[in-house]
Amino acid sequence: MSWPTTKAGTTNIDAGSDKPALARPDIKQNIDNVNAIIDEFDIASPSNGDILTYNSTTGAWEPGAAASTGTNVALITRTSLSEQNVSSNIYRLGYTESDPNGFVTAVDSFQIQLAAGSYLFDCFQSETDQTAATLEIYDETNTTDLLNIGYNEIGTTGEGYRQGKTIQTFAGTTNISFRVDEVDVNKRNGTQFGITVIKL
């Protein structure tokens, strides 16, 4: 199937004195063109709000739901006191997610999974606990440290914040964890985070 590109001529059908027999090739061309257009579209049962999308398997334009044009954003935050020992003093921290667009997949209580693509990780978390442990965003699939986010104290009040951001591009499906290298269980438990993940 393909969109028609040959137009029918009007030389033999543009005046009352023309002979219809001479216009038969042009009439046939128009019939072929209309049939080709009909074959190019498979839109028998559209739903309200559908748009036309091309199906390369059938070679036809078909109705389908419009893809979201909004930004894909998820919020990853620390769960209470949950952690998983990886090796030595390295711990994965538990997380919970708010992911209205569904682009984050939970691997388990300590890892998320992202499809191939580019992502912005943006952390800004205020803390009331004075926890000096460094939070690490870690690529479990490629065993790569993506970002280290330290604690910054505000004055001498014992309150502070964690702040850091990075853009990462993954060639394939990638598992991500949130780690801390800290032997002190109180400092591990005091390491909170709120990370916005934006799919670019």
N, C-alpha and C positions, 0 to 999 in steps of 0.2 A: 504494500500500500504506500502511496505517496501522493502528495498534494499535486493537483493538475497544474501544468505550466504552459500547455498549448491552448491558445485562445482560438475560438472559431471565428472565421471571417464573416463579413456582412455584405460582401460584394453582390451576392445573388439574392439577398433578402432585404435590401434597403429601399426598394421602390415597388409600387404596385404593379409595374409592368414586368418585374422579374419572374423567371420561370422557377417554380418550386423544385422541379427535378434537379436543377443545377445547384440548389442549396443543400441537397441531401448530405454531402460530406461535412458541411458545417453543422447541420442538425445532429449528425452522428457524433461529431466532436463534442458538442454541448452535452449530449446524453452521457458520453464517457466521462466528461469533466464532473458532472453532477454525481455520477456513481462513485467516482474516486473520492469526492468530498464526503459522501455518505460513509464510505468505507474507512475514511480517516478518523471518524469519530464513533465512539461507542458510548453514547450518552442516553441510553434508554431509561435509566432509573436514577436520575440525580436527586440529591437531598438538598434541602435549604442550606445555603451557605457554602456549597461545594465550589471548587475551582477545577479547571481542566488541568490534568497532569498527563504527561506522555508515558506510556507503557511500552518499553522497548521490546518486551516479549511478544506482545500482540501487535505491535506496530500501530497502535491507535491512541488517540487522545481520549481519556476517561475522566469522569467526575471523581473528585476526591476531596477530603477535608483539607482546608488550608493549613499549612504549617504555621506554627507559632512564630511570629516575628519579634517577640519580646526577647529580652536578655535572659539566658539561663543562669540562674543564681541559686546557690545552696549555702546554708549556714551550718557549719560544723562546730559543735561545742563539746566541752568535756563533761563526761558523766561522773557521778560522785564516786570517788575513791577507786574506780576500777582500773586495773593495770595488768599487764602480762609481761613476765620476765622473758627477755630475748637472749641475752648473754651478759655475763659479768654484772655490771650495774645499769645496763640499758633496759628500759621498760617502755613497752607500748602503752599509751594511755587510752582508756575507753572514751568513746565519743557517742554523741547523738546527732542526728541530722534533721534539718528542715529543708526539704527539697521538692518544692511544688512542681517543678518541670521534670522530675524523675530522671536526671542524667547521672546521678550518683547511685552506685550499686553497693550495698553492704556485703562485704566478704565475710566478716564476722564482727564481733564487738570491738575489734581493735584496728580494722583495716577497711578502707573504702576502695572502690574500683571505678576508674574513669576510662572511657573509650578514647581511642586515638583522637588527638586534637590539641588545641592550645588552651591553657587555663591560667587565670590570674588567681593566686592565693593571696589574700589580704587579711592580716591579723591585727586586730586592735582590741585588747582586752584589759579593762581596768581590774585591779585586784586589791583586796583589803589585806590579804596575807603578804607578808614580806618574804617572798620565796625567790631566792636567787638562782634556782635551777633554770637551765636553758632548754626551751622547747625546740624540738627538731621536726620539721616536715620531711618525711623520708620516703623515697621511692623504693618500695619493697621488691618490685619486679626487676629493676636494674641495679639494685643495691647502691643507690646514690643519695647522698644528703642534698636535699633541695634548698633548705633554708633553716638557719638557726635564729631563734627569736629569744633574746635575753630579757630579763626583768629590769625595768627602770624605775627607781624609787622617786617619788614626788616629795621633794624636800626631805624632812626627817620625820615624817608622820607615820611611816610604816605602810603607807599606801603607794601603789604604783601602777604600772601598765606594761603590757607587752605590745610591741609594734614591729611589723615587718611585712614585706610583700615581695612576691616573685612571680614572673610569668614563665611557665614551663610548657614545652611542646612534647607530646608523647607520640611516638611512631605507631604504637599499638596499645592494646588494653593494658592498663597499668594499675597496680595496687599501691595505695598510699597509706602510711601510718603516721601517728603523731607520737614522737618519742621523747624521753627525758633520760639523761645519763646522771643518775643521782642515787647514792646509796641510802640517804636519809629518807625514810618513808614519809615523814611529815612534809618534807620539801617536795617529794613526788606528789603527794596528795594535794599540796597547796598550789601546784602548777596548773592553773586554769587557762583556758583558751577559748576564743571565739574567732573562727576563721571563715571568711566569706570566700567561696569558690565560684568564680565566674567563668563560664565556658565562652571563649571568644569566637 
